[in-house]
């Protein structure tokens, strides 16, 4: 039996974060939990580095492959994603619509595409499932010219991410004889803080990085009302959680860092799941305070094969085990699963002027909350519990 490569390139886009009561276990949360496990696997190998990943992007690309999978390959995907065997497509369609609703149009753009090789025939049900559930477009490519193929896909990626990720694939990832299909998911996020920071308040301040050294970094500052609370890991380690909502109220950034300066961020991370994040929303209380947090940029390319295999999703990468009989009559397997993500956080952006802020002047001295050591951030679509981006920042 001849096997050909199904090139799975997951793109997760940029999060340009300008400062410019979901039901239990929603489909957004189930997929995000798998993506968070991938994130935790990556940060274990990079404890001192900045890491950014899109949990929802990981779930999306696997969801796109699911209609084509059969047997053990399908079972591993369903188990990893915690989806029902009968098929999650109706719920995934509702989730995609919720994330890309008109009210979010200026904040998040999600685009999915299939790039089949010329002459590679995909089954109608597979194409229909992707078109209906993921609004997935399809464009034929000639992989016998790998340079041109890479250029075409990268141009799509660049356009989908508003130029923030100019390239995702390289020509040497493709085989002119073997590559049959490239599947791509892109997420572009640009949120304006509901309560924005003023650029003139940003000043160099000390940040103690993951390696224990202290650096001067641009630290944003504002006096306002934020939701803040203290949570605990099962081992009793206390950590602080702060919610920063985006303009429009459906999206928030959550920041978590150990309450004790001597506790490492790595002690908190294994505890993180969508259930944990849901529990935070009940702990948080609104307080007037001066919040200081760093501007930061992080960019990451992640090979997903090892993290997914560690979670039992492995047959799709193995030539003689992958079973995608509902995708094509040819026998295919996944030769590469890749994600690129980028995030930028600053005071404001192109739409900052549209955001209005009530600056509260305290009669008495408000508490200062300073994010000046390694921290976790999550960007969450609150109505569905979907985690669009997750990251650890060791040094801004």
Beta strands, then each sheet from edge to edge (+ up, - down):
strand 1: 3-9
strand 2: 14-18
strand 3: 51-53
strand 4: 108-116
strand 5: 137-138
strand 6: 179-192
strand 7: 203-208
strand 8: 214-232
strand 9: 238-245
strand 10: 251-258
strand 11: 285-294
strand 12: 296-303
strand 13: 331-345
strand 14: 367-371
strand 15: 375-381
strand 16: 386-393
sheet 1: 5+ 4+ 6- 1- 13- 2-
sheet 2: 5+ 4+ 6- 1- 13- 12+
sheet 3: 3+ 16- 15+ 10- 9+ 8- 7+
sheet 4: 3+ 16- 15+ 10- 9+ 8- 11+ 14+
end
